[in-house]
Amino acid sequence: MADNSNLALPLSISAGIHIGVIIILAIGIDFTHKPVQVQQVSAPAVQAVMVDQQKVANQVEKLKQEKRETERRERERQAELERKAQEAKQAREREQAQIKKLEQERKQQEIETQKANEAAKVAQVKQQQEKEKAQKAEADRKLKEQERKVAEDAAQKAAEKRKAEEAAAAKAETERKQKEAEAKAKAEAEAKAKAEAKAKADAEAKAKAAAKAKADAEAKARAQQEQEMADALAAEQAALSQTMNKQMQSEVGKYTAMIKSTIQRNLVVDESMRGKSCKVSVRLANDGFVISSQTEGGDPNVCRATKAAIQKAGKLPVSPDPAVYNLMKEINLIVEPTFN
């Protein structure tokens, strides 16, 4: 009954598929189509009829191909079902043969026991002999029972051993996968550390390059500033040469004007300083380095801006002539912010 129920469903599905294919073919092909009377009017009409017939032929061929493919898949599926059914049948036959053999052995044992009992009743005169035979039979039975129990114990131990081996194999596999995962994680961590080290090195190299570029830019700016100062001083000297007296043409006057010009270029001004001034005393080294600066009176805002401009400049123009430097190493200036 189980075999019939197992085969009923595949057979029903197969029959349904065949019926569906037949219906599709019947719907796709119009057997009632009557040939159309084509009037010999023009070439385009004949061409249209030929195209329609070609489409029909293509559709019919497509349906045939689909049908052949469906039939091929169905044959394969049926063959697979038959193979599985044959395997199941063979397994059941083997199982039934084993059951039959065990039943025959049990019946044979029962027959032997019955015969032994009947022989004991009939041959009461040989009771002692039969008793010994019975004892022997009982001993054999116990021995067989013991052997059976030993066999069962051995089978149980074998099963437990197999389970233990499977558990050990599973544990070993788990440990192997864990070690692989740890090795992978370690490799990834090392790769990440190397990447981070490379990125850090690249960043440091980039920072060094940026610092060098900045230093170069600052050096260029200083050079440009010095050039602009020289140009400004030259322009101031040319402008002042027409209006200033001989004293301003001296080295002291020239470098005093250069110092003022340097301070003015570095002076940060706002409208609150317009028309105001600050008196400042500056001590200079022989290379122009500002040793100290001290405001001695004037507008507080102008004085603060003046000291900041002197500190920003760092160095002020001085004459290379020692005599002129001695006259200018301590110089008093009045700074008045200029507005363009």
Salt bridges, closest charged atoms under 4 A:
ASP3 OD2 - ARG92 NH2 2.37
GLU61 OE2 - ARG68 NH2 3.36
GLU69 OE2 - ARG72 NH2 2.31
GLU69 OE2 - ARG73 NH1 3.25
GLU74 OE2 - ARG77 NH2 2.68
GLU76 OE2 - ARG72 NH1 2.57
GLU80 OE2 - ARG83 NH2 2.43
GLU80 OE2 - LYS84 NZ 3.98
GLU87 OE2 - ARG83 NH1 2.54
GLU103 OE2 - ARG106 NH2 2.16
GLU110 OE2 - ARG106 NH1 2.27
GLU130 OE2 - LYS133 NZ 3.76
GLU138 OE2 - ARG141 NH2 2.29
ASP140 OD2 - LYS136 NZ 3.49
GLU145 OE2 - ARG148 NH2 2.09
GLU152 OE2 - ARG148 NH1 2.32
GLU166 OE2 - ARG162 NH1 3.01
GLU173 OE2 - ARG176 NH2 2.22
GLU180 OE2 - ARG176 NH1 2.35
ASP202 OD2 - LYS198 NZ 3.13
ASP216 OD2 - LYS212 NZ 3.16
GLU251 OE2 - LYS254 NZ 3.23
GLU271 OE2 - ARG274 NH2 2.96
ASP299 OD1 - LYS276 NZ 3.72
GLU330 OE2 - ARG283 NE 3.85
